């Protein structure tokens, strides 16, 4: 079926948070991400692609043919948030899990305390997926996990990974404080720390770091840092890079 002008307007509207909340859908772009979602538990509302992509990938969309629309290259450019428009995008139903369910798993988790940059949030999801984390919990002020840039930065991990939303009080009502690890410049060197295998790592915002109230509730011994060279010029690490170092350190078995 051919894409209509009204559908173009609708898909473009999903680039805005208020419309993602209203329709509870999001847009995924590109062959890798869409293919991953087609093989996941996500509900696909519709597919929009060039006629060439649809013909080439007919075997992938057997159960979605009635939901598939072909668009011109000009329309794909109008719909895409990327510099170079892809040949395929999907409109997908959002999926959330309960924070309690993630916290009940014996796996490490990331809690994002106001991490606002969509690229960083997507990178953290990708890191967590790569290292076998149990999920990611978004705190207030964090970028929407279904923001186009988050979906893109996750490089398909959004399709296989579970995400919840919860504030600090809700999280601490379900998890013992001993399990919570705060990432802060003033913390103990990670290489000297004992990290629980099911740790909940709290990552703060790019500018302000972790909210000060966390430090009033969590023992100082559970605040760790990634120390660099003595004469370094850099004042801090990107939060996505920090997540990668933490995840790698945990898999190396710092705590036996």
N, C-alpha and C positions, 0 to 999 in steps of 0.2 A: 504494500500500500504506500501511496505517496504521502509525505509529511505535509500537514496543513499549516497555515500561518498561525492559527490559534495554538497548535502544538508547539510551534517555535517559541511563541510568547511564554507558554507554560514552562517549557524546559529552561528557557533563559531566566525565568523568575526563580528557579531553584538555586541560582547562584547567590540569592539573598537568604539570610538566616530566617527571616520572618515567614518566608514562603516554604522553606524546608520544614519549619515547625508546623505550619498550617497543613501541608499535604503529607508530612511524615515520609517524604521521599528524598532521594539525593541523586546526583548525576555522577557516573563513573565514565572516564574517558580512556580510550586506547585499547588495543588488542589484548595486551597482557592482563590488565585489570578486569576488563569485561569478561574475558575467557575464564579467569579465576572465579568471578562471581557466578557465571553460568554453571560452574561445577560446585557451587557452595549451597548453603542452606538459605541464602537470601532469596527473597521473592522479587522476580524481575517484572516490573510493570510494563516496560516496553523497550525495544531496541531501535536505534536509529543509526543507519549506516549508508554508505554509498552502495549503489547497485553492484559494483564490482566485489565489495567485501561480502555482501549477502550471497552472491553466487559462489564465491570461493569457499565460504564457510557454512554452506547449507547444512552440513552434517552436525554442526554445533548448535543449530537453532531449530532442530526438528520440533521440539515441544514449545517453541516460541514463535513459530511462523506467523500466527495470527496477531502477534504483538509486535511484529517487525515492520518498520517503515523505511523506505529508501529516501535519501535526501541528496540534493545536489551538493557539489563541493562548496558552492557559495553558502548554502544553508548550514553545512557543517562548520564553516568558518564563523557564521553568526552564532552558533550554539556553543562553540568551544571556548574554553578559558585559556587555551594554550596558544603559543605563537604560531605553531604549525598544527592546524586542525587534524585530528585523527580520522580514520575511516569508519570508526565505530564508537558509539557511546550508548550507555544504558541508563534508564531511569529505574531506580531500585528502591524497594521499601526499606526504611531504616530498621535496624534491629538492635535492641538494647537488652542487657541482662541486669540482674540485681547485684548490687555491690556485695551483699551478703553471700551470694552464691560463689562469687569469685574468691572472697575471703575465706570461705570454708575449704578451699582447695589447698593441698600441701604443695604449693608452688609459689615462687616469688612473683611480686606484682609491682607495678609502678603506680604511684598516686601523683597526679599532676596538679600542683597547687598554683593555679593561675598562670599556667604556661600558655601564653597568648599567640605565639607565632604558629600558624598552621603548618608550615614546613617542618618545624621542630616536633610538633605533635605527631605528624605523619612518620617522621624518622624514628621517634620513640616507639611507635606501634610496630614498625618494621623490625627494629632491634629486639623488642620483646618477643615478637613472633620467631625470629631467627634463633634466639637463645632459649626458647621453650618456656617463657613466662606464662603464668596462668591467666593474665589479662592486664588491662589498664583501666584505672579508675580516674575519671575526669572530675576535678574539683571545680568550684565556682570560679569564673573568670578565665577558664581555659578555653582554647579554640574549639569550636564545634568539630567533632570527629568526622562529620559528614560534609565539612567545608570542602569545596573542590580541590584546594591545595593540599589539604590533609590526605584526602583519598589518593591524589596523585603521588604525594611523597611516600605513602605507605607501599607503593610499588606492588599492589596486589595483596598485601598482608591483611588489609581491611576485610577481605573475603573470608579469611580463615581464623580471624581473631575476635575475641569477645571484649566488649567495652561496656563499662557501667558509668553512671553519674552519681556522685554522692558528696556531701560536705564532710568536713572534718569530724563533727560530732557523731554523724551516722557511722562513719568508718570506725571510730574509736569505741563505739557501742558494741561492735561485733568482733574486735580484735584486741588482744592483749598488747599493752604499750611496749612490752619487751620485743615484740615482733616488728615494731616500727623503727625504721632507720632514716634519719634526716641527712640530706646531702647539703653540706654547708662549708664554706671556705675555712671556717674556724674549727672544724671538727677534727677528730683523730685521723691520722693517716690510715687510709683504707688497707694498706699492706700490713698494718699492725692490729687490724680489727678482726673480730670474730663475727661473721655474717651468718645468720640463720638461713637455712635452705628455703624457707617460706617467707623471707623478709618482705615487708611492704616498704619500698623505697620512695620517699617523698622528694620530688623534684620541684624546685621553686620557679617563679617567673624569671624571665630573662633579665629584667631590670632590678626587681626588688628582692629576689630570692624567696625563701620560704617565709610565710607569715609568722610573725614573732610569737603568736599564741601556741604554735607547735612546740616551741622551746620551753614553754611553761608547763607543758603536759608530758613531754618525753624526757627521760633522764639524759643528762649531758653525755654520758658514755655512749649513747646510741646516735651521736652526731658524728658523721665521718666526712673526710675530705680527700680529694685526689691531689696530692702534693706534686708540684713541678720542680723544675730546676731552680736553684737559688737565685741566679741572675736573670731570670726570665723577664721579658717585657710584658707578656700577656697578663692581664689582671684576673681573668676568669676563663672558663671553658664554656663553649656553646652547650646548652642543655641536652641537645641530641647526642653530642659527642660524649658528654658525661654519662648518659644512659648506656652507651655502648661500652665504656670502660667498666662501669659497675657490673653490667651483665656478664662481661668477659671474666671479671674478677670472681664473680660468684661461681661460674662454671669451672673455674680452676680449683675450686674446693678450698677456699680460704678457711672455712669451718669444716673440719672433718667429722 
